[in-house]
């Protein structure tokens, strides 16, 4: 009988008691992110202790999402982070598993892993038994209910941990946990077919630019709406948009969209720029069956869509929202990146520039995605 090779021993990591984190200070309109030392979460290695089903992930990078900013601003109709004992926002983490609990069955030390907008779900409700588990009423919102990916070490339940495949670097994998996978889910839910026009208000931002790339890869004809020469160049030359409309230079954006989309209008509008909601229906023109796909989350009470039921009836229009993605859709989006269909469009910041990156994103000054590298000062 041929001898089998012994399984390689898993790597051993030196886990500190404390780690660096971007902590929200002065939560509210004047918040800032301050780099502080915080405790590393405990992962139980004995069954009698408290968290035997979790893995400890050392994050190498985190994307920065507008949702993080809303949590820190506290401008949604949600409890404050501080009221829930949370110090760190973030939900686009990518790193490596450095420790596993005693009851972890399949994940191993050394595997690459991500940290998503939903940290955990109940696992037993009707939604959790479908592909809509991210809508579980018991879902734990990362960066609001528990510390998020602005912290170098995080704990994640094995059953809800996403494994990052080889060939997808951390700078790309982090944002896929939320922004790229969410807009992938929205594109799938829209039901668009190859050759259809997909319009992205906010196409030069992190979510929109990944949406443009995915739409192109899925055979759609993407149009980006944004402003600035940097965003125009990235959308057209890197992301693959068929057209770019600069809303500051175009007198009538809706008329230009209709003109480009066969003189009829877009098949679907994927709204990531929240200011575009009030005018989004005009981009459909006279397209029968047109859809508004809502992705960006506005502050409570702002940027509504005024719906005329008559228009919806005569033109068969629909409006639909996408929160975040199921584990299945996160995996599918990672596969697009593995195949080279999601290009690296990001700006990388070191830890000392954490607040700078967050504030720039808040002001809309970043083309593509902002990523913070925990291993870079």
Secondary structure as a PSIPRED ss2 file (coil, helix, strand):
# PSIPRED VFORMAT (PSIPRED V4.0)

   1 X C   1.000  0.000  0.000
   2 X C   1.000  0.000  0.000
   3 X C   1.000  0.000  0.000
   4 X C   1.000  0.000  0.000
   5 X C   1.000  0.000  0.000
   6 X C   1.000  0.000  0.000
   7 X C   1.000  0.000  0.000
   8 X C   1.000  0.000  0.000
   9 X C   1.000  0.000  0.000
  10 X C   1.000  0.000  0.000
  11 X C   1.000  0.000  0.000
  12 X C   1.000  0.000  0.000
  13 X C   1.000  0.000  0.000
  14 X C   1.000  0.000  0.000
  15 X C   1.000  0.000  0.000
  16 X C   1.000  0.000  0.000
  17 X C   1.000  0.000  0.000
  18 X E   0.000  0.000  1.000
  19 X E   0.000  0.000  1.000
  20 X E   0.000  0.000  1.000
  21 X E   0.000  0.000  1.000
  22 X E   0.000  0.000  1.000
  23 X E   0.000  0.000  1.000
  24 X E   0.000  0.000  1.000
  25 X E   0.000  0.000  1.000
  26 X C   1.000  0.000  0.000
  27 X C   1.000  0.000  0.000
  28 X C   1.000  0.000  0.000
  29 X C   1.000  0.000  0.000
  30 X C   1.000  0.000  0.000
  31 X C   1.000  0.000  0.000
  32 X E   0.000  0.000  1.000
  33 X E   0.000  0.000  1.000
  34 X E   0.000  0.000  1.000
  35 X E   0.000  0.000  1.000
  36 X E   0.000  0.000  1.000
  37 X E   0.000  0.000  1.000
  38 X E   0.000  0.000  1.000
  39 X E   0.000  0.000  1.000
  40 X C   1.000  0.000  0.000
  41 X C   1.000  0.000  0.000
  42 X C   1.000  0.000  0.000
  43 X C   1.000  0.000  0.000
  44 X C   1.000  0.000  0.000
  45 X C   1.000  0.000  0.000
  46 X C   1.000  0.000  0.000
  47 X C   1.000  0.000  0.000
  48 X C   1.000  0.000  0.000
  49 X C   1.000  0.000  0.000
  50 X C   1.000  0.000  0.000
  51 X C   1.000  0.000  0.000
  52 X C   1.000  0.000  0.000
  53 X C   1.000  0.000  0.000
  54 X E   0.000  0.000  1.000
  55 X E   0.000  0.000  1.000
  56 X E   0.000  0.000  1.000
  57 X E   0.000  0.000  1.000
  58 X E   0.000  0.000  1.000
  59 X E   0.000  0.000  1.000
  60 X E   0.000  0.000  1.000
  61 X E   0.000  0.000  1.000
  62 X E   0.000  0.000  1.000
  63 X E   0.000  0.000  1.000
  64 X E   0.000  0.000  1.000
  65 X C   1.000  0.000  0.000
  66 X H   0.000  1.000  0.000
  67 X H   0.000  1.000  0.000
  68 X H   0.000  1.000  0.000
  69 X H   0.000  1.000  0.000
  70 X H   0.000  1.000  0.000
  71 X H   0.000  1.000  0.000
  72 X H   0.000  1.000  0.000
  73 X H   0.000  1.000  0.000
  74 X C   1.000  0.000  0.000
  75 X C   1.000  0.000  0.000
  76 X C   1.000  0.000  0.000
  77 X C   1.000  0.000  0.000
  78 X C   1.000  0.000  0.000
  79 X C   1.000  0.000  0.000
  80 X C   1.000  0.000  0.000
  81 X C   1.000  0.000  0.000
  82 X H   0.000  1.000  0.000
  83 X H   0.000  1.000  0.000
  84 X H   0.000  1.000  0.000
  85 X C   1.000  0.000  0.000
  86 X C   1.000  0.000  0.000
  87 X C   1.000  0.000  0.000
  88 X C   1.000  0.000  0.000
  89 X C   1.000  0.000  0.000
  90 X C   1.000  0.000  0.000
  91 X C   1.000  0.000  0.000
  92 X C   1.000  0.000  0.000
  93 X E   0.000  0.000  1.000
  94 X E   0.000  0.000  1.000
  95 X E   0.000  0.000  1.000
  96 X E   0.000  0.000  1.000
  97 X E   0.000  0.000  1.000
  98 X E   0.000  0.000  1.000
  99 X E   0.000  0.000  1.000
 100 X E   0.000  0.000  1.000
 101 X C   1.000  0.000  0.000
 102 X C   1.000  0.000  0.000
 103 X C   1.000  0.000  0.000
 104 X C   1.000  0.000  0.000
 105 X C   1.000  0.000  0.000
 106 X C   1.000  0.000  0.000
 107 X C   1.000  0.000  0.000
 108 X C   1.000  0.000  0.000
 109 X C   1.000  0.000  0.000
 110 X C   1.000  0.000  0.000
 111 X C   1.000  0.000  0.000
 112 X E   0.000  0.000  1.000
 113 X E   0.000  0.000  1.000
 114 X E   0.000  0.000  1.000
 115 X E   0.000  0.000  1.000
 116 X C   1.000  0.000  0.000
 117 X C   1.000  0.000  0.000
 118 X E   0.000  0.000  1.000
 119 X E   0.000  0.000  1.000
 120 X E   0.000  0.000  1.000
 121 X C   1.000  0.000  0.000
 122 X C   1.000  0.000  0.000
 123 X C   1.000  0.000  0.000
 124 X C   1.000  0.000  0.000
 125 X C   1.000  0.000  0.000
 126 X C   1.000  0.000  0.000
 127 X C   1.000  0.000  0.000
 128 X C   1.000  0.000  0.000
 129 X C   1.000  0.000  0.000
 130 X C   1.000  0.000  0.000
 131 X C   1.000  0.000  0.000
 132 X C   1.000  0.000  0.000
 133 X H   0.000  1.000  0.000
 134 X H   0.000  1.000  0.000
 135 X H   0.000  1.000  0.000
 136 X C   1.000  0.000  0.000
 137 X C   1.000  0.000  0.000
 138 X C   1.000  0.000  0.000
 139 X C   1.000  0.000  0.000
 140 X E   0.000  0.000  1.000
 141 X E   0.000  0.000  1.000
 142 X E   0.000  0.000  1.000
 143 X C   1.000  0.000  0.000
 144 X C   1.000  0.000  0.000
 145 X C   1.000  0.000  0.000
 146 X E   0.000  0.000  1.000
 147 X C   1.000  0.000  0.000
 148 X C   1.000  0.000  0.000
 149 X C   1.000  0.000  0.000
 150 X C   1.000  0.000  0.000
 151 X E   0.000  0.000  1.000
 152 X C   1.000  0.000  0.000
 153 X E   0.000  0.000  1.000
 154 X E   0.000  0.000  1.000
 155 X E   0.000  0.000  1.000
 156 X E   0.000  0.000  1.000
 157 X E   0.000  0.000  1.000
 158 X H   0.000  1.000  0.000
 159 X H   0.000  1.000  0.000
 160 X H   0.000  1.000  0.000
 161 X C   1.000  0.000  0.000
 162 X E   0.000  0.000  1.000
 163 X E   0.000  0.000  1.000
 164 X C   1.000  0.000  0.000
 165 X C   1.000  0.000  0.000
 166 X C   1.000  0.000  0.000
 167 X C   1.000  0.000  0.000
 168 X C   1.000  0.000  0.000
 169 X C   1.000  0.000  0.000
 170 X H   0.000  1.000  0.000
 171 X H   0.000  1.000  0.000
 172 X H   0.000  1.000  0.000
 173 X H   0.000  1.000  0.000
 174 X H   0.000  1.000  0.000
 175 X H   0.000  1.000  0.000
 176 X H   0.000  1.000  0.000
 177 X H   0.000  1.000  0.000
 178 X H   0.000  1.000  0.000
 179 X H   0.000  1.000  0.000
 180 X H   0.000  1.000  0.000
 181 X H   0.000  1.000  0.000
 182 X H   0.000  1.000  0.000
 183 X H   0.000  1.000  0.000
 184 X H   0.000  1.000  0.000
 185 X H   0.000  1.000  0.000
 186 X H   0.000  1.000  0.000
 187 X H   0.000  1.000  0.000
 188 X H   0.000  1.000  0.000
 189 X H   0.000  1.000  0.000
 190 X H   0.000  1.000  0.000
 191 X C   1.000  0.000  0.000
 192 X C   1.000  0.000  0.000
 193 X C   1.000  0.000  0.000
 194 X C   1.000  0.000  0.000
 195 X C   1.000  0.000  0.000
 196 X C   1.000  0.000  0.000
 197 X E   0.000  0.000  1.000
 198 X E   0.000  0.000  1.000
 199 X E   0.000  0.000  1.000
 200 X E   0.000  0.000  1.000
 201 X E   0.000  0.000  1.000
 202 X C   1.000  0.000  0.000
 203 X C   1.000  0.000  0.000
 204 X C   1.000  0.000  0.000
 205 X E   0.000  0.000  1.000
 206 X H   0.000  1.000  0.000
 207 X H   0.000  1.000  0.000
 208 X H   0.000  1.000  0.000
 209 X H   0.000  1.000  0.000
 210 X H   0.000  1.000  0.000
 211 X H   0.000  1.000  0.000
 212 X H   0.000  1.000  0.000
 213 X H   0.000  1.000  0.000
 214 X H   0.000  1.000  0.000
 215 X H   0.000  1.000  0.000
 216 X H   0.000  1.000  0.000
 217 X H   0.000  1.000  0.000
 218 X C   1.000  0.000  0.000
 219 X C   1.000  0.000  0.000
 220 X C   1.000  0.000  0.000
 221 X E   0.000  0.000  1.000
 222 X E   0.000  0.000  1.000
 223 X E   0.000  0.000  1.000
 224 X E   0.000  0.000  1.000
 225 X E   0.000  0.000  1.000
 226 X E   0.000  0.000  1.000
 227 X C   1.000  0.000  0.000
 228 X C   1.000  0.000  0.000
 229 X H   0.000  1.000  0.000
 230 X H   0.000  1.000  0.000
 231 X H   0.000  1.000  0.000
 232 X H   0.000  1.000  0.000
 233 X H   0.000  1.000  0.000
 234 X H   0.000  1.000  0.000
 235 X H   0.000  1.000  0.000
 236 X H   0.000  1.000  0.000
 237 X H   0.000  1.000  0.000
 238 X H   0.000  1.000  0.000
 239 X H   0.000  1.000  0.000
 240 X C   1.000  0.000  0.000
 241 X C   1.000  0.000  0.000
 242 X C   1.000  0.000  0.000
 243 X E   0.000  0.000  1.000
 244 X E   0.000  0.000  1.000
 245 X E   0.000  0.000  1.000
 246 X E   0.000  0.000  1.000
 247 X C   1.000  0.000  0.000
 248 X C   1.000  0.000  0.000
 249 X C   1.000  0.000  0.000
 250 X C   1.000  0.000  0.000
 251 X C   1.000  0.000  0.000
 252 X C   1.000  0.000  0.000
 253 X H   0.000  1.000  0.000
 254 X H   0.000  1.000  0.000
 255 X H   0.000  1.000  0.000
 256 X H   0.000  1.000  0.000
 257 X H   0.000  1.000  0.000
 258 X H   0.000  1.000  0.000
 259 X H   0.000  1.000  0.000
 260 X H   0.000  1.000  0.000
 261 X C   1.000  0.000  0.000
 262 X C   1.000  0.000  0.000
 263 X C   1.000  0.000  0.000
 264 X C   1.000  0.000  0.000
 265 X C   1.000  0.000  0.000
 266 X C   1.000  0.000  0.000
 267 X C   1.000  0.000  0.000
 268 X E   0.000  0.000  1.000
 269 X E   0.000  0.000  1.000
 270 X E   0.000  0.000  1.000
 271 X E   0.000  0.000  1.000
 272 X C   1.000  0.000  0.000
 273 X C   1.000  0.000  0.000
 274 X H   0.000  1.000  0.000
 275 X H   0.000  1.000  0.000
 276 X H   0.000  1.000  0.000
 277 X H   0.000  1.000  0.000
 278 X H   0.000  1.000  0.000
 279 X H   0.000  1.000  0.000
 280 X H   0.000  1.000  0.000
 281 X H   0.000  1.000  0.000
 282 X H   0.000  1.000  0.000
 283 X H   0.000  1.000  0.000
 284 X H   0.000  1.000  0.000
 285 X C   1.000  0.000  0.000
 286 X C   1.000  0.000  0.000
 287 X C   1.000  0.000  0.000
 288 X C   1.000  0.000  0.000
 289 X C   1.000  0.000  0.000
 290 X C   1.000  0.000  0.000
 291 X E   0.000  0.000  1.000
 292 X E   0.000  0.000  1.000
 293 X E   0.000  0.000  1.000
 294 X E   0.000  0.000  1.000
 295 X C   1.000  0.000  0.000
 296 X C   1.000  0.000  0.000
 297 X C   1.000  0.000  0.000
 298 X C   1.000  0.000  0.000
 299 X C   1.000  0.000  0.000
 300 X C   1.000  0.000  0.000
 301 X C   1.000  0.000  0.000
 302 X C   1.000  0.000  0.000
 303 X C   1.000  0.000  0.000
 304 X C   1.000  0.000  0.000
 305 X C   1.000  0.000  0.000
 306 X C   1.000  0.000  0.000
 307 X C   1.000  0.000  0.000
 308 X C   1.000  0.000  0.000
 309 X H   0.000  1.000  0.000
 310 X H   0.000  1.000  0.000
 311 X H   0.000  1.000  0.000
 312 X H   0.000  1.000  0.000
 313 X H   0.000  1.000  0.000
 314 X H   0.000  1.000  0.000
 315 X H   0.000  1.000  0.000
 316 X C   1.000  0.000  0.000
 317 X C   1.000  0.000  0.000
 318 X E   0.000  0.000  1.000
 319 X E   0.000  0.000  1.000
 320 X E   0.000  0.000  1.000
 321 X E   0.000  0.000  1.000
 322 X C   1.000  0.000  0.000
 323 X C   1.000  0.000  0.000
 324 X C   1.000  0.000  0.000
 325 X C   1.000  0.000  0.000
 326 X C   1.000  0.000  0.000
 327 X H   0.000  1.000  0.000
 328 X H   0.000  1.000  0.000
 329 X H   0.000  1.000  0.000
 330 X H   0.000  1.000  0.000
 331 X H   0.000  1.000  0.000
 332 X H   0.000  1.000  0.000
 333 X H   0.000  1.000  0.000
 334 X H   0.000  1.000  0.000
 335 X H   0.000  1.000  0.000
 336 X H   0.000  1.000  0.000
 337 X H   0.000  1.000  0.000
 338 X H   0.000  1.000  0.000
 339 X C   1.000  0.000  0.000
 340 X C   1.000  0.000  0.000
 341 X C   1.000  0.000  0.000
 342 X C   1.000  0.000  0.000
 343 X C   1.000  0.000  0.000
 344 X C   1.000  0.000  0.000
 345 X C   1.000  0.000  0.000
 346 X E   0.000  0.000  1.000
 347 X E   0.000  0.000  1.000
 348 X E   0.000  0.000  1.000
 349 X E   0.000  0.000  1.000
 350 X C   1.000  0.000  0.000
 351 X H   0.000  1.000  0.000
 352 X H   0.000  1.000  0.000
 353 X H   0.000  1.000  0.000
 354 X H   0.000  1.000  0.000
 355 X H   0.000  1.000  0.000
 356 X H   0.000  1.000  0.000
 357 X H   0.000  1.000  0.000
 358 X H   0.000  1.000  0.000
 359 X H   0.000  1.000  0.000
 360 X H   0.000  1.000  0.000
 361 X H   0.000  1.000  0.000
 362 X H   0.000  1.000  0.000
 363 X C   1.000  0.000  0.000
 364 X C   1.000  0.000  0.000
 365 X C   1.000  0.000  0.000
 366 X C   1.000  0.000  0.000
 367 X C   1.000  0.000  0.000
 368 X E   0.000  0.000  1.000
 369 X E   0.000  0.000  1.000
 370 X E   0.000  0.000  1.000
 371 X E   0.000  0.000  1.000
 372 X E   0.000  0.000  1.000
 373 X E   0.000  0.000  1.000
 374 X C   1.000  0.000  0.000
 375 X C   1.000  0.000  0.000
 376 X C   1.000  0.000  0.000
 377 X C   1.000  0.000  0.000
